[in-house]
Amino acid sequence: MARHAEGTAADLELSAVLHALGDPVRLALVRDMAEHGESQCSPEGLQVPRSTLSNHWRILREAGITRTRRVGKARMMSLRRDDLEARFPGLLSVVLAGRDR
Amino acid sequence: MARHAEGTAADLELSAVLHALGDPVRLALVRDMAEHGESQCSPEGLQVPRSTLSNHWRILREAGITRTRRVGKARMMSLRRDDLEARFPGLLSVVLAGRDR
């Protein structure tokens, strides 16, 4: 995996992480990963065009929130829980506990 | 104060709150209010044009993060700590504890 491209826990910037989390679709992707461990590019139940989703995944990845695992031609995304917890303790838990109505 | 325009704690939307916090200048404004209670439109030490700051204050206010108190011609902004804590317990503490490097 391209560890270098994703940076280390210390590279995660709070404002970039909050910005990445500050969107309803990206929050839904984060909740999906939190629940299922890994998520496909287009999780079931999300009515969002694939090109739009690609952009959301890019923002999550560049903020350091997700890592990507290639399985053949597919990509599986997961949360960088340990890195996020090390850099911003409690943030992910607080966000996952908060529900948009 | 225009309580109606700011909505109640239940109206705060997580994604809007995270988006509003997801900017280095707005984080600096939030930290300034957390430290000093109230903040003027242009806090000392922030090298940001006043028009840009006005936009940042608007985003914070519309997300429900701040309230505004008029003092003569001046406006003083403060954090809606209780409302934020009621709606998203722990969020503000986690954000204030996280430092951009």
N, CA and C atoms of all chains as a GROMACS GRO file, in nm:
protein
  606
    1MET      N    1   0.084  -0.120   0.000
    1MET     CA    2   0.000   0.000   0.000
    1MET      C    3   0.088   0.126   0.000
    2ALA      N    4   0.037   0.229  -0.062
    2ALA     CA    5   0.115   0.352  -0.075
    2ALA      C    6   0.112   0.430   0.056
    3ARG      N    7   0.186   0.383   0.151
    3ARG     CA    8   0.190   0.447   0.282
    3ARG      C    9   0.236   0.592   0.271
    4HIS      N   10   0.332   0.612   0.182
    4HIS     CA   11   0.388   0.746   0.168
    4HIS      C   12   0.281   0.846   0.125
    5ALA      N   13   0.200   0.806   0.026
    5ALA     CA   14   0.099   0.897  -0.029
    5ALA      C   15  -0.005   0.935   0.076
    6GLU      N   16  -0.032   0.845   0.168
    6GLU     CA   17  -0.134   0.874   0.269
    6GLU      C   18  -0.078   0.949   0.389
    7GLY      N   19   0.054   0.951   0.402
    7GLY     CA   20   0.113   1.020   0.515
    7GLY      C   21   0.096   0.941   0.644
    8THR      N   22   0.148   0.995   0.751
    8THR     CA   23   0.137   0.930   0.881
    8THR      C   24   0.032   1.000   0.964
    9ALA      N   25   0.008   0.946   1.081
    9ALA     CA   26  -0.093   1.006   1.169
    9ALA      C   27  -0.061   1.152   1.197
   10ALA      N   28   0.068   1.184   1.209
   10ALA     CA   29   0.107   1.321   1.243
   10ALA      C   30   0.077   1.420   1.131
   11ASP      N   31   0.056   1.367   1.010
   11ASP     CA   32   0.031   1.456   0.896
   11ASP      C   33  -0.115   1.498   0.884
   12LEU      N   34  -0.199   1.430   0.957
   12LEU     CA   35  -0.341   1.463   0.944
   12LEU      C   36  -0.365   1.604   0.999
   13GLU      N   37  -0.424   1.685   0.920
   13GLU     CA   38  -0.452   1.822   0.962
   13GLU      C   39  -0.598   1.831   1.006
   14LEU      N   40  -0.618   1.891   1.121
   14LEU     CA   41  -0.753   1.897   1.177
   14LEU      C   42  -0.852   1.963   1.082
   15SER      N   43  -0.813   2.076   1.025
   15SER     CA   44  -0.910   2.146   0.940
   15SER      C   45  -0.945   2.063   0.817
   16ALA      N   46  -0.846   1.995   0.760
   16ALA     CA   47  -0.873   1.911   0.642
   16ALA      C   48  -0.962   1.793   0.680
   17VAL      N   49  -0.939   1.736   0.797
   17VAL     CA   50  -1.020   1.624   0.842
   17VAL      C   51  -1.164   1.668   0.866
   18LEU      N   52  -1.182   1.784   0.932
   18LEU     CA   53  -1.317   1.834   0.958
   18LEU      C   54  -1.387   1.871   0.828
   19HIS      N   55  -1.312   1.932   0.738
   19HIS     CA   56  -1.371   1.966   0.607
   19HIS      C   57  -1.418   1.839   0.535
   20ALA      N   58  -1.333   1.737   0.538
   20ALA     CA   59  -1.369   1.612   0.469
   20ALA      C   60  -1.493   1.548   0.532
   21LEU      N   61  -1.506   1.561   0.663
   21LEU     CA   62  -1.622   1.503   0.732
   21LEU      C   63  -1.746   1.591   0.719
   22GLY      N   64  -1.728   1.715   0.676
   22GLY     CA   65  -1.837   1.812   0.675
   22GLY      C   66  -1.923   1.808   0.550
   23ASP      N   67  -1.968   1.690   0.516
   23ASP     CA   68  -2.055   1.673   0.399
   23ASP      C   69  -2.144   1.551   0.425
   24PRO      N   70  -2.274   1.561   0.397
   24PRO     CA   71  -2.365   1.450   0.430
   24PRO      C   72  -2.329   1.319   0.360
   25VAL      N   73  -2.287   1.327   0.233
   25VAL     CA   74  -2.252   1.203   0.162
   25VAL      C   75  -2.126   1.142   0.221
   26ARG      N   76  -2.027   1.226   0.248
   26ARG     CA   77  -1.902   1.171   0.304
   26ARG      C   78  -1.925   1.116   0.445
   27LEU      N   79  -2.013   1.180   0.521
   27LEU     CA   80  -2.048   1.124   0.652
   27LEU      C   81  -2.113   0.987   0.636
   28ALA      N   82  -2.197   0.973   0.534
   28ALA     CA   83  -2.262   0.844   0.511
   28ALA      C   84  -2.158   0.738   0.474
   29LEU      N   85  -2.059   0.775   0.394
   29LEU     CA   86  -1.953   0.681   0.359
   29LEU      C   87  -1.873   0.640   0.483
   30VAL      N   88  -1.843   0.738   0.567
   30VAL     CA   89  -1.768   0.709   0.690
   30VAL      C   90  -1.849   0.616   0.780
   31ARG      N   91  -1.979   0.640   0.792
   31ARG     CA   92  -2.063   0.554   0.876
   31ARG      C   93  -2.070   0.413   0.818
   32ASP      N   94  -2.074   0.404   0.686
   32ASP     CA   95  -2.078   0.273   0.621
   32ASP      C   96  -1.951   0.194   0.653
   33MET      N   97  -1.835   0.261   0.643
   33MET     CA   98  -1.709   0.193   0.676
   33MET      C   99  -1.702   0.156   0.823
   34ALA      N  100  -1.750   0.246   0.909
   34ALA     CA  101  -1.746   0.218   1.052
   34ALA      C  102  -1.830   0.095   1.084
   35GLU      N  103  -1.938   0.077   1.009
   35GLU     CA  104  -2.030  -0.034   1.036
   35GLU      C  105  -1.982  -0.164   0.974
   36HIS      N  106  -1.929  -0.155   0.852
   36HIS     CA  107  -1.898  -0.276   0.776
   36HIS      C  108  -1.749  -0.304   0.762
   37GLY      N  109  -1.664  -0.219   0.815
   37GLY     CA  110  -1.520  -0.244   0.807
   37GLY      C  111  -1.463  -0.190   0.678
   38GLU      N  112  -1.508  -0.243   0.567
   38GLU     CA  113  -1.465  -0.193   0.438
   38GLU      C  114  -1.587  -0.153   0.356
   39SER      N  115  -1.564  -0.065   0.260
   39SER     CA  116  -1.674  -0.019   0.176
   39SER      C  117  -1.630  -0.021   0.030
   40GLN      N  118  -1.723  -0.058  -0.057
   40GLN     CA  119  -1.696  -0.049  -0.199
   40GLN      C  120  -1.711   0.096  -0.245
   41CYS      N  121  -1.669   0.123  -0.368
   41CYS     CA  122  -1.679   0.258  -0.422
   41CYS      C  123  -1.821   0.311  -0.415
   42SER      N  124  -1.917   0.227  -0.448
   42SER     CA  125  -2.058   0.268  -0.447
   42SER      C  126  -2.137   0.180  -0.351
   43PRO      N  127  -2.140   0.218  -0.223
   43PRO     CA  128  -2.213   0.138  -0.126
   43PRO      C  129  -2.361   0.133  -0.163
   44GLU      N  130  -2.425   0.022  -0.132
   44GLU     CA  131  -2.569   0.010  -0.157
   44GLU      C  132  -2.647   0.115  -0.078
   45GLY      N  133  -2.752   0.164  -0.140
   45GLY     CA  134  -2.842   0.254  -0.069
   45GLY      C  135  -2.807   0.400  -0.084
   46LEU      N  136  -2.690   0.431  -0.144
   46LEU     CA  137  -2.653   0.570  -0.165
   46LEU      C  138  -2.689   0.611  -0.307
   47GLN      N  139  -2.780   0.705  -0.320
   47GLN     CA  140  -2.824   0.750  -0.453
   47GLN      C  141  -2.737   0.867  -0.497
   48VAL      N  142  -2.613   0.837  -0.530
   48VAL     CA  143  -2.518   0.940  -0.571
   48VAL      C  144  -2.444   0.890  -0.695
   49PRO      N  145  -2.429   0.974  -0.796
   49PRO     CA  146  -2.357   0.932  -0.917
   49PRO      C  147  -2.215   0.887  -0.885
   50ARG      N  148  -2.169   0.789  -0.960
   50ARG     CA  149  -2.038   0.731  -0.934
   50ARG      C  150  -1.926   0.836  -0.942
   51SER      N  151  -1.936   0.928  -1.038
   51SER     CA  152  -1.831   1.030  -1.052
   51SER      C  153  -1.828   1.121  -0.930
   52THR      N  154  -1.946   1.150  -0.877
   52THR     CA  155  -1.953   1.232  -0.755
   52THR      C  156  -1.893   1.156  -0.638
   53LEU      N  157  -1.922   1.027  -0.631
   53LEU     CA  158  -1.866   0.946  -0.522
   53LEU      C  159  -1.714   0.941  -0.531
   54SER      N  160  -1.661   0.929  -0.652
   54SER     CA  161  -1.515   0.926  -0.668
   54SER      C  162  -1.451   1.049  -0.607
   55ASN      N  163  -1.514   1.162  -0.629
   55ASN     CA  164  -1.462   1.286  -0.574
   55ASN      C  165  -1.469   1.286  -0.421
   56HIS      N  166  -1.578   1.235  -0.367
   56HIS     CA  167  -1.590   1.227  -0.221
   56HIS      C  168  -1.483   1.133  -0.162
   57TRP      N  169  -1.462   1.019  -0.228
   57TRP     CA  170  -1.360   0.926  -0.179
   57TRP      C  171  -1.221   0.990  -0.184
   58ARG      N  172  -1.196   1.070  -0.288
   58ARG     CA  173  -1.066   1.136  -0.299
   58ARG      C  174  -1.045   1.232  -0.182
   59ILE      N  175  -1.148   1.308  -0.150
   59ILE     CA  176  -1.137   1.406  -0.040
   59ILE      C  177  -1.113   1.334   0.092
   60LEU      N  178  -1.183   1.224   0.113
   60LEU     CA  179  -1.162   1.146   0.237
   60LEU      C  180  -1.020   1.090   0.242
   61ARG      N  181  -0.974   1.039   0.128
   61ARG     CA  182  -0.839   0.979   0.126
   61ARG      C  183  -0.732   1.086   0.147
   62GLU      N  184  -0.746   1.200   0.079
   62GLU     CA  185  -0.644   1.305   0.089
   62GLU      C  186  -0.640   1.368   0.227
   63ALA      N  187  -0.753   1.366   0.298
   63ALA     CA  188  -0.755   1.418   0.435
   63ALA      C  189  -0.696   1.317   0.533
   64GLY      N  190  -0.670   1.195   0.484
   64GLY     CA  191  -0.611   1.093   0.571
   64GLY      C  192  -0.712   1.012   0.648
   65ILE      N  193  -0.838   1.018   0.607
   65ILE     CA  194  -0.943   0.949   0.681
   65ILE      C  195  -0.957   0.804   0.638
   66THR      N  196  -0.926   0.777   0.512
   66THR     CA  197  -0.942   0.641   0.461
   66THR      C  198  -0.812   0.587   0.402
   67ARG      N  199  -0.804   0.455   0.396
   67ARG     CA  200  -0.702   0.389   0.316
   67ARG      C  201  -0.773   0.303   0.213
   68THR      N  202  -0.699   0.271   0.106
   68THR     CA  203  -0.757   0.196  -0.005
   68THR      C  204  -0.683   0.065  -0.023
   69ARG      N  205  -0.761  -0.043  -0.041
   69ARG     CA  206  -0.703  -0.175  -0.065
   69ARG      C  207  -0.758  -0.221  -0.201
   70ARG      N  208  -0.663  -0.261  -0.287
   70ARG     CA  209  -0.706  -0.308  -0.418
   70ARG      C  210  -0.730  -0.458  -0.413
   71VAL      N  211  -0.845  -0.498  -0.466
   71VAL     CA  212  -0.880  -0.640  -0.476
   71VAL      C  213  -0.914  -0.665  -0.622
   72GLY      N  214  -0.814  -0.713  -0.698
   72GLY     CA  215  -0.834  -0.727  -0.842
   72GLY      C  216  -0.855  -0.589  -0.901
   73LYS      N  217  -0.966  -0.571  -0.971
   73LYS     CA  218  -0.995  -0.440  -1.028
   73LYS      C  219  -1.072  -0.351  -0.932
   74ALA      N  220  -1.119  -0.410  -0.826
   74ALA     CA  221  -1.201  -0.332  -0.732
   74ALA      C  222  -1.114  -0.261  -0.629
   75ARG      N  223  -1.171  -0.159  -0.568
   75ARG     CA  224  -1.105  -0.092  -0.456
   75ARG      C  225  -1.195  -0.098  -0.334
   76MET      N  226  -1.134  -0.130  -0.222
   76MET     CA  227  -1.208  -0.135  -0.096
   76MET      C  228  -1.151  -0.028  -0.004
   77MET      N  229  -1.238   0.054   0.052
   77MET     CA  230  -1.195   0.162   0.138
   77MET      C  231  -1.226   0.129   0.284
   78SER      N  232  -1.136   0.172   0.371
   78SER     CA  233  -1.161   0.153   0.514
   78SER      C  234  -1.112   0.275   0.591
   79LEU      N  235  -1.163   0.289   0.712
   79LEU     CA  236  -1.125   0.401   0.798
   79LEU      C  237  -0.986   0.382   0.856
   80ARG      N  238  -0.908   0.488   0.864
   80ARG     CA  239  -0.779   0.482   0.933
   80ARG      C  240  -0.803   0.515   1.081
   81ARG      N  241  -0.875   0.426   1.145
   81ARG     CA  242  -0.920   0.451   1.283
   81ARG      C  243  -0.804   0.480   1.378
   82ASP      N  244  -0.700   0.397   1.372
   82ASP     CA  245  -0.590   0.413   1.468
   82ASP      C  246  -0.516   0.544   1.446
   83ASP      N  247  -0.492   0.579   1.320
   83ASP     CA  248  -0.422   0.704   1.290
   83ASP      C  249  -0.505   0.825   1.335
   84LEU      N  250  -0.634   0.821   1.306
   84LEU     CA  251  -0.722   0.931   1.347
   84LEU      C  252  -0.727   0.944   1.499
   85GLU      N  253  -0.737   0.827   1.566
   85GLU     CA  254  -0.746   0.829   1.712
   85GLU      C  255  -0.617   0.881   1.774
   86ALA      N  256  -0.503   0.845   1.712
   86ALA     CA  257  -0.375   0.891   1.764
   86ALA      C  258  -0.360   1.043   1.750
   87ARG      N  259  -0.410   1.094   1.639
   87ARG     CA  260  -0.390   1.237   1.610
   87ARG      C  261  -0.497   1.323   1.676
   88PHE      N  262  -0.622   1.278   1.670
   88PHE     CA  263  -0.735   1.356   1.724
   88PHE      C  264  -0.822   1.265   1.810
   89PRO      N  265  -0.777   1.238   1.933
   89PRO     CA  266  -0.847   1.141   2.018
   89PRO      C  267  -0.994   1.178   2.037
   90GLY      N  268  -1.081   1.082   2.010
   90GLY     CA  269  -1.223   1.101   2.036
   90GLY      C  270  -1.302   1.158   1.919
   91LEU      N  271  -1.232   1.214   1.820
   91LEU     CA  272  -1.303   1.281   1.712
   91LEU      C  273  -1.398   1.188   1.636
   92LEU      N  274  -1.346   1.074   1.596
   92LEU     CA  275  -1.428   0.983   1.516
   92LEU      C  276  -1.549   0.934   1.596
   93SER      N  277  -1.528   0.904   1.723
   93SER     CA  278  -1.639   0.857   1.808
   93SER      C  279  -1.747   0.964   1.819
   94VAL      N  280  -1.704   1.088   1.839
   94VAL     CA  281  -1.801   1.197   1.852
   94VAL      C  282  -1.880   1.216   1.723
   95VAL      N  283  -1.809   1.207   1.610
   95VAL     CA  284  -1.875   1.226   1.481
   95VAL      C  285  -1.971   1.111   1.453
   96LEU      N  286  -1.928   0.989   1.483
   96LEU     CA  287  -2.015   0.874   1.457
   96LEU      C  288  -2.137   0.874   1.549
   97ALA      N  289  -2.123   0.933   1.666
   97ALA     CA  290  -2.236   0.940   1.759
   97ALA      C  291  -2.336   1.046   1.719
   98GLY      N  292  -2.291   1.149   1.646
   98GLY     CA  293  -2.380   1.257   1.604
   98GLY      C  294  -2.456   1.219   1.479
   99ARG      N  295  -2.584   1.239   1.480
   99ARG     CA  296  -2.670   1.198   1.367
   99ARG      C  297  -2.733   1.319   1.304
  100ASP      N  298  -2.718   1.333   1.173
  100ASP     CA  299  -2.804   1.427   1.103
  100ASP      C  300  -2.944   1.372   1.107
  101ARG      N  301  -3.041   1.463   1.121
  101ARG     CA  302  -3.178   1.412   1.129
  101ARG      C  303  -3.234   1.388   0.990
  102MET      N  304  -3.213   3.918   2.089
  102MET     CA  305  -3.131   3.846   1.990
  102MET      C  306  -3.224   3.762   1.901
  103ALA      N  307  -3.189   3.749   1.777
  103ALA     CA  308  -3.273   3.677   1.682
  103ALA      C  309  -3.258   3.527   1.702
  104ARG      N  310  -3.321   3.478   1.807
  104ARG     CA  311  -3.313   3.337   1.841
  104ARG      C  312  -3.366   3.251   1.727
  105HIS      N  313  -3.472   3.302   1.666
  105HIS     CA  314  -3.535   3.227   1.559
  105HIS      C  315  -3.436   3.200   1.445
  106ALA      N  316  -3.360   3.304   1.408
  106ALA     CA  317  -3.269   3.291   1.295
  106ALA      C  318  -3.157   3.191   1.324
  107GLU      N  319  -3.121   3.178   1.450
  107GLU     CA  320  -3.012   3.088   1.483
  107GLU      C  321  -3.059   2.944   1.504
  108GLY      N  322  -3.190   2.926   1.522
  108GLY     CA  323  -3.244   2.792   1.543
  108GLY      C  324  -3.214   2.744   1.683
  109THR      N  325  -3.260   2.625   1.713
  109THR     CA  326  -3.237   2.565   1.844
  109THR      C  327  -3.128   2.460   1.831
  110ALA      N  328  -3.091   2.404   1.946
  110ALA     CA  329  -2.984   2.304   1.945
  110ALA      C  330  -3.019   2.189   1.851
  111ALA      N  331  -3.148   2.153   1.844
  111ALA     CA  332  -3.189   2.039   1.762
  111ALA      C  333  -3.172   2.066   1.613
  112ASP      N  334  -3.161   2.194   1.578
  112ASP     CA  335  -3.149   2.229   1.436
  112ASP      C  336  -3.006   2.220   1.384
  113LEU      N  337  -2.914   2.209   1.474
  113LEU     CA  338  -2.775   2.206   1.430
  113LEU      C  339  -2.750   2.077   1.352
  114GLU      N  340  -2.702   2.090   1.236
  114GLU     CA  341  -2.675   1.974   1.152
  114GLU      C  342  -2.526   1.940   1.159
  115LEU      N  343  -2.497   1.814   1.181
  115LEU     CA  344  -2.359   1.773   1.201
  115LEU      C  345  -2.271   1.810   1.082
  116SER      N  346  -2.318   1.782   0.962
  116SER     CA  347  -2.232   1.809   0.847
  116SER      C  348  -2.204   1.958   0.831
  117ALA      N  349  -2.306   2.042   0.858
  117ALA     CA  350  -2.286   2.186   0.847
  117ALA      C  351  -2.188   2.235   0.955
  118VAL      N  352  -2.199   2.177   1.074
  118VAL     CA  353  -2.110   2.216   1.183
  118VAL      C  354  -1.965   2.175   1.151
  119LEU      N  355  -1.947   2.053   1.101
  119LEU     CA  356  -1.812   2.007   1.067
  119LEU      C  357  -1.755   2.088   0.952
  120HIS      N  358  -1.840   2.117   0.853
  120HIS     CA  359  -1.794   2.200   0.741
  120HIS      C  360  -1.748   2.337   0.791
  121ALA      N  361  -1.828   2.396   0.880
  121ALA     CA  362  -1.794   2.528   0.931
  121ALA      C  363  -1.662   2.525   1.010
  122LEU      N  364  -1.639   2.415   1.080
  122LEU     CA  365  -1.515   2.403   1.158
  122LEU      C  366  -1.396   2.362   1.070
  123GLY      N  367  -1.422   2.319   0.949
  123GLY     CA  368  -1.317   2.263   0.864
  123GLY      C  369  -1.242   2.366   0.783
  124ASP      N  370  -1.195   2.469   0.848
  124ASP     CA  371  -1.118   2.575   0.782
  124ASP      C  372  -1.024   2.634   0.886
  125PRO      N  373  -0.898   2.655   0.850
  125PRO     CA  374  -0.800   2.702   0.949
  125PRO      C  375  -0.836   2.836   1.011
  126VAL      N  376  -0.888   2.929   0.930
  126VAL     CA  377  -0.924   3.061   0.985
  126VAL      C  378  -1.043   3.048   1.080
  127ARG      N  379  -1.144   2.971   1.040
  127ARG     CA  380  -1.260   2.956   1.128
  127ARG      C  381  -1.222   2.882   1.256
  128LEU      N  382  -1.130   2.785   1.246
  128LEU     CA  383  -1.082   2.720   1.368
  128LEU      C  384  -1.013   2.821   1.459
  129ALA      N  385  -0.938   2.912   1.399
  129ALA     CA  386  -0.870   3.014   1.480
  129ALA      C  387  -0.972   3.104   1.548
  130LEU      N  388  -1.080   3.140   1.478
  130LEU     CA  389  -1.184   3.222   1.539
  130LEU      C  390  -1.252   3.148   1.654
  131VAL      N  391  -1.278   3.020   1.634
  131VAL     CA  392  -1.341   2.938   1.738
  131VAL      C  393  -1.250   2.929   1.860
  132ARG      N  394  -1.120   2.910   1.837
  132ARG     CA  395  -1.026   2.903   1.950
  132ARG      C  396  -1.018   3.036   2.023
  133ASP      N  397  -1.026   3.144   1.948
  133ASP     CA  398  -1.021   3.277   2.009
  133ASP      C  399  -1.142   3.297   2.101
  134MET      N  400  -1.261   3.258   2.052
  134MET     CA  401  -1.381   3.270   2.136
  134MET      C  402  -1.374   3.178   2.257
  135ALA      N  403  -1.323   3.057   2.236
  135ALA     CA  404  -1.313   2.962   2.347
  135ALA      C  405  -1.222   3.016   2.456
  136GLU      N  406  -1.119   3.092   2.413
  136GLU     CA  407  -1.022   3.143   2.510
  136GLU      C  408  -1.071   3.271   2.577
  137HIS      N  409  -1.134   3.359   2.498
  137HIS     CA  410  -1.167   3.492   2.549
  137HIS      C  411  -1.315   3.515   2.574
  138GLY      N  412  -1.398   3.415   2.547
  138GLY     CA  413  -1.541   3.432   2.574
  138GLY      C  414  -1.612   3.497   2.457
  139GLU      N  415  -1.574   3.619   2.427
  139GLU     CA  416  -1.630   3.686   2.310
  139GLU      C  417  -1.516   3.730   2.219
  140SER      N  418  -1.551   3.748   2.092
  140SER     CA  419  -1.451   3.789   1.995
  140SER      C  420  -1.506   3.902   1.910
  141GLN      N  421  -1.420   3.996   1.877
  141GLN     CA  422  -1.459   4.100   1.783
  141GLN      C  423  -1.453   4.045   1.641
  142CYS      N  424  -1.506   4.126   1.548
  142CYS     CA  425  -1.505   4.082   1.408
  142CYS      C  426  -1.364   4.051   1.360
  143SER      N  427  -1.268   4.132   1.398
  143SER     CA  428  -1.130   4.112   1.354
  143SER      C  429  -1.040   4.094   1.474
  144PRO      N  430  -1.029   3.971   1.524
  144PRO     CA  431  -0.943   3.949   1.641
  144PRO      C  432  -0.798   3.985   1.610
  145GLU      N  433  -0.729   4.033   1.711
  145GLU     CA  434  -0.587   4.066   1.693
  145GLU      C  435  -0.508   3.942   1.653
  146GLY      N  436  -0.410   3.965   1.568
  146GLY     CA  437  -0.320   3.856   1.534
  146GLY      C  438  -0.362   3.775   1.413
  147LEU      N  439  -0.483   3.800   1.362
  147LEU     CA  440  -0.527   3.727   1.243
  147LEU      C  441  -0.506   3.814   1.120
  148GLN      N  442  -0.419   3.770   1.031
  148GLN     CA  443  -0.388   3.847   0.910
  148GLN      C  444  -0.482   3.804   0.798
  149VAL      N  445  -0.608   3.843   0.812
  149VAL     CA  446  -0.710   3.806   0.713
  149VAL      C  447  -0.792   3.931   0.680
  150PRO      N  448  -0.817   3.958   0.552
  150PRO     CA  449  -0.898   4.076   0.516
  150PRO      C  450  -1.034   4.072   0.584
  151ARG      N  451  -1.084   4.191   0.619
  151ARG     CA  452  -1.211   4.200   0.692
  151ARG      C  453  -1.327   4.138   0.614
  152SER      N  454  -1.327   4.155   0.481
  152SER     CA  455  -1.437   4.098   0.402
  152SER      C  456  -1.435   3.946   0.406
  153THR      N  457  -1.314   3.890   0.406
  153THR     CA  458  -1.300   3.744   0.418
  153THR      C  459  -1.347   3.698   0.554
  154LEU      N  460  -1.312   3.775   0.658
  154LEU     CA  461  -1.355   3.740   0.792
  154LEU      C  462  -1.507   3.744   0.804
  155SER      N  463  -1.569   3.842   0.742
  155SER     CA  464  -1.716   3.851   0.749
  155SER      C  465  -1.780   3.724   0.695
  156ASN      N  466  -1.724   3.673   0.587
  156ASN     CA  467  -1.776   3.550   0.528
  156ASN      C  468  -1.757   3.432   0.625
  157HIS      N  469  -1.640   3.425   0.688
  157HIS     CA  470  -1.615   3.317   0.784
  157HIS      C  471  -1.712   3.326   0.902
  158TRP      N  472  -1.735   3.447   0.952
  158TRP     CA  473  -1.830   3.463   1.064
  158TRP      C  474  -1.970   3.421   1.023
  159ARG      N  475  -2.008   3.452   0.899
  159ARG     CA  476  -2.142   3.414   0.850
  159ARG      C  477  -2.156   3.262   0.849
  160ILE      N  478  -2.054   3.193   0.801
  160ILE     CA  479  -2.060   3.046   0.794
  160ILE      C  480  -2.070   2.986   0.935
  161LEU      N  481  -1.994   3.042   1.029
  161LEU     CA  482  -2.001   2.993   1.168
  161LEU      C  483  -2.140   3.018   1.226
  162ARG      N  484  -2.195   3.136   1.199
  162ARG     CA  485  -2.327   3.171   1.254
  162ARG      C  486  -2.435   3.083   1.194
  163GLU      N  487  -2.431   3.066   1.062
  163GLU     CA  488  -2.536   2.989   0.995
  163GLU      C  489  -2.530   2.840   1.032
  164ALA      N  490  -2.412   2.792   1.067
  164ALA     CA  491  -2.401   2.653   1.112
  164ALA      C  492  -2.447   2.636   1.256
  165GLY      N  493  -2.472   2.748   1.324
  165GLY     CA  494  -2.520   2.743   1.461
  165GLY      C  495  -2.410   2.738   1.564
  166ILE      N  496  -2.288   2.771   1.522
  166ILE     CA  497  -2.174   2.761   1.614
  166ILE      C  498  -2.158   2.886   1.700
  167THR      N  499  -2.200   3.000   1.646
  167THR     CA  500  -2.182   3.126   1.719
  167THR      C  501  -2.314   3.201   1.734
  168ARG      N  502  -2.317   3.286   1.834
  168ARG     CA  503  -2.423   3.386   1.844
  168ARG      C  504  -2.358   3.523   1.842
  169THR      N  505  -2.440   3.622   1.807
  169THR     CA  506  -2.387   3.759   1.791
  169THR      C  507  -2.456   3.852   1.888
  170ARG      N  508  -2.376   3.936   1.954
  170ARG     CA  509  -2.430   4.036   2.047
  170ARG      C  510  -2.386   4.173   1.995
  171ARG      N  511  -2.484   4.261   1.980
  171ARG     CA  512  -2.450   4.396   1.932
  171ARG      C  513  -2.419   4.486   2.050
  172VAL      N  514  -2.307   4.556   2.038
  172VAL     CA  515  -2.267   4.653   2.141
  172VAL      C  516  -2.245   4.784   2.067
  173GLY      N  517  -2.350   4.870   2.066
  173GLY     CA  518  -2.342   4.991   1.985
  173GLY      C  519  -2.331   4.951   1.840
  174LYS      N  520  -2.228   5.000   1.773
  174LYS     CA  521  -2.210   4.964   1.632
  174LYS      C  522  -2.129   4.835   1.615
  175ALA      N  523  -2.070   4.791   1.723
  175ALA     CA  524  -1.984   4.672   1.714
  175ALA      C  525  -2.064   4.545   1.731
  176ARG      N  526  -2.007   4.437   1.684
  176ARG     CA  527  -2.066   4.306   1.708
  176ARG      C  528  -1.966   4.217   1.779
  177MET      N  529  -2.017   4.147   1.879
  177MET     CA  530  -1.932   4.055   1.955
  177MET      C  531  -1.987   3.914   1.934
  178MET      N  532  -1.898   3.823   1.896
  178MET     CA  533  -1.939   3.686   1.870
  178MET      C  534  -1.893   3.594   1.983
  179SER      N  535  -1.978   3.496   2.012
  179SER     CA  536  -1.940   3.397   2.114
  179SER      C  537  -1.987   3.259   2.070
  180LEU      N  538  -1.927   3.158   2.130
  180LEU     CA  539  -1.962   3.020   2.098
  180LEU      C  540  -2.094   2.982   2.163
  181ARG      N  541  -2.176   2.906   2.091
  181ARG     CA  542  -2.300   2.850   2.149
  181ARG      C  543  -2.264   2.716   2.212
  182ARG      N  544  -2.183   2.724   2.316
  182ARG     CA  545  -2.128   2.603   2.378
  182ARG      C  546  -2.235   2.506   2.423
  183ASP      N  547  -2.336   2.558   2.495
  183ASP     CA  548  -2.438   2.468   2.551
  183ASP      C  549  -2.519   2.399   2.441
  184ASP      N  550  -2.555   2.476   2.337
  184ASP     CA  551  -2.632   2.417   2.228
  184ASP      C  552  -2.550   2.311   2.155
  185LEU      N  553  -2.423   2.341   2.130
  185LEU     CA  554  -2.337   2.244   2.062
  185LEU      C  555  -2.318   2.119   2.146
  186GLU      N  556  -2.298   2.139   2.277
  186GLU     CA  557  -2.276   2.025   2.366
  186GLU      C  558  -2.403   1.939   2.375
  187ALA      N  559  -2.519   2.005   2.373
  187ALA     CA  560  -2.645   1.930   2.382
  187ALA      C  561  -2.667   1.845   2.256
  188ARG      N  562  -2.628   1.901   2.143
  188ARG     CA  563  -2.657   1.833   2.016
  188ARG      C  564  -2.547   1.733   1.980
  189PHE      N  565  -2.421   1.770   2.001
  189PHE     CA  566  -2.308   1.685   1.965
  189PHE      C  567  -2.210   1.680   2.082
  190PRO      N  568  -2.243   1.598   2.182
  190PRO     CA  569  -2.162   1.596   2.305
  190PRO      C  570  -2.015   1.565   2.275
  191GLY      N  571  -1.928   1.649   2.326
  191GLY     CA  572  -1.785   1.623   2.315
  191GLY      C  573  -1.719   1.682   2.191
  192LEU      N  574  -1.800   1.721   2.093
  192LEU     CA  575  -1.740   1.765   1.966
  192LEU      C  576  -1.649   1.886   1.984
  193LEU      N  577  -1.699   1.987   2.053
  193LEU     CA  578  -1.620   2.109   2.066
  193LEU      C  579  -1.491   2.082   2.144
  194SER      N  580  -1.500   2.001   2.248
  194SER     CA  581  -1.380   1.969   2.327
  194SER      C  582  -1.276   1.900   2.242
  195VAL      N  583  -1.321   1.805   2.161
  195VAL     CA  584  -1.229   1.729   2.077
  195VAL      C  585  -1.162   1.822   1.976
  196VAL      N  586  -1.242   1.912   1.919
  196VAL     CA  587  -1.188   2.003   1.818
  196VAL      C  588  -1.089   2.101   1.882
  197LEU      N  589  -1.124   2.152   2.000
  197LEU     CA  590  -1.035   2.248   2.065
  197LEU      C  591  -0.906   2.182   2.112
  198ALA      N  592  -0.914   2.052   2.140
  198ALA     CA  593  -0.794   1.980   2.183
  198ALA      C  594  -0.701   1.949   2.066
  199GLY      N  595  -0.757   1.940   1.945
  199GLY     CA  596  -0.676   1.908   1.828
  199GLY      C  597  -0.608   2.032   1.773
  200ARG      N  598  -0.484   2.023   1.748
  200ARG     CA  599  -0.406   2.139   1.704
  200ARG      C  600  -0.354   2.114   1.564
  201ASP      N  601  -0.380   2.207   1.473
  201ASP     CA  602  -0.305   2.206   1.347
  201ASP      C  603  -0.162   2.242   1.383
  202ARG      N  604  -0.068   2.177   1.312
  202ARG     CA  605   0.071   2.204   1.344
  202ARG      C  606   0.120   2.329   1.268
   0.00000   0.00000   0.00000
